[in-house]
């Protein structure tokens, strides 16, 4: 398998494009051969860190217009910011009580400062403007700018062992080396070596470009030259294995190096300018905790600016629910009221009532946190209002620009066009559709009603086989099951319009394309790979399609990806482990008695997407579908 965007979700993406070698043209003049970054198949490699569907797990990032992606992302975030905010009271102000420069007063959950004013209940303030200060980390070194040429792994400047210091600062200029626009124009890249300490830890990379024209990109390579992390933006949260060397690369939007061992292997200069580089580790000395009393179902959003670069939400039992060192709020729908635009942004849906804690860290100096709380989506609408999910098998015309990138209005072919690919007859369409619908109902309706924490749960699921198309009416979201990569122009299996914590965008779309799922047996992502004469073919295909569709619906109800390679199968598993998503049992054959029932549950957030913690996808999805109480 050679995924273009190998992940099930806000992308569940697998593409037929293969990263290959571009041979030199026949000419008397030597032509540099452009070799894509070496990559193992997606299921054999850690995966690139980035929840944005447009830049996730690319086999050859050097062929991607990162500048265009960045502009689209910024435009979407700005468009959301221009919308009228909900009519809520002005924020209450809260100032940290730990004196500036002091460490240890509120550095644990047990010592957290309680913000009693915050909450969604009567007499509470749903918005808090929080101001605090992180004390300087003792002994944090500032390294001089590395001399050029530092544009490859062999020439990388060493940042030492980050665990020895909670913070390391340095800086540089993209464009000042022998390969920038002032040199041969192939592209300037600044490489830095990080060496892991005796135990595994995490590092946060921050690139500051105040007053600089540089549009930063952060890459991370292994010592072997494999690209393991890619982020089109100024922040990156990085797992740092014990004793290993990793190479952090700062560059500008534009072509990337074809060979990280060759500083002249770029394909052209991109964005250039000066930058500052700061590396934080998880054992930074000062960490400020704030206690929050939350009601079950509260949807909490937080964004930090200033000197802090990491936010964490911790449960009453001390479990890390979510930590973030990035701003992924550009993936929220336009209707979401949750804050964004900070150094770090997180979202949380309280599964049950209790005292939680917000932690602020990674940095030194003053910071400001915007903290907001809301009740979930349809709960605030008229009494007994309910979200409708429409499953459409009949094909549809869709403006694919809603998923980001280019595209436009495209016609997607119906489910029946793919039956032959699974060895099914036209007469099997009804049974397959009914099995598929039954799977989605079990995953989203019955399980959440029976096992979820929301006593006010309610959702309606309709389908094109039995019901008129209601899309376009209030509170109707559709999932289109059909179409191909060629028809849609999107290299994916499935993609959702947004990640919507709290379900505030009630009229959204997701698509589940069927060309790769119905392709000949062999690839991990093909349903045919798991079919044998022993299979109940219709039961397995229907369940596989229902699980993939439930995954996309999980994004529309606010879930991020969880770890697809741990021991907990989940409907929100990231792509690259299709057999687990399809529910294939230990015998490796789909449609047999040992097949698994894959559900929403609690699982570790995918460590390669910029978040850490344990996400309760069952609770987040259940609270997304609350009946109106107004």
Secondary structure, 3 states (H helix, E strand, C coil): CCCCCCECCCCEECCCCCCCEECCCCCCCCCCCEECCCCCCHHHCCCCCCCCHHHCCCCCHHHCCHHHHHHHHHHHHHHHHHCCCCCCCCCEEEECCCCCCCCCCCCCHHHCEECCCECCCCCCECEEEEEEEECCCCCCEECCCCCCCCCCCCCCEECCCHHHCCEEEEEEEECCCCCCCCCCCCCCCEEEEEECCCCCEEEEEEEECCCCCCCEEEEEEECCCCEEEEECCCEEEEEECCCCEEEEEEEECCCCCCCCCCCCCCCCCCCCEEEEEEEEECCCCCCEEEEEEECCCCEEEEEEEECCCEEEEECCCCCEEEEECCCCHHHCCCCCCCCCCCCEEEEEECCCCEEEEEEEECCCEEEEEEEEEECCHHHHCCCCCCEEEEEECCCEEEEHHHHCCCCCEEEECCHHHHCHHHCCCHHHHHHHHHHHHHHHHHHHHHHHHHHCCCCCECEEEEECCCCCCCCCCCCEEEEEECCCHHHHCCCCCEEECCCCCCCCCCCCEEEECCCCCCCCCCCCCCHHHHCCCCCCHHHHHHHHHHHHHHHHHHHHCCCCCECCCCCCCCCCECCCCHHHHHCCCCCCCCCCCCCCCCCCCEEEECCCCCEECEEEHHHHHHHHCECCCC
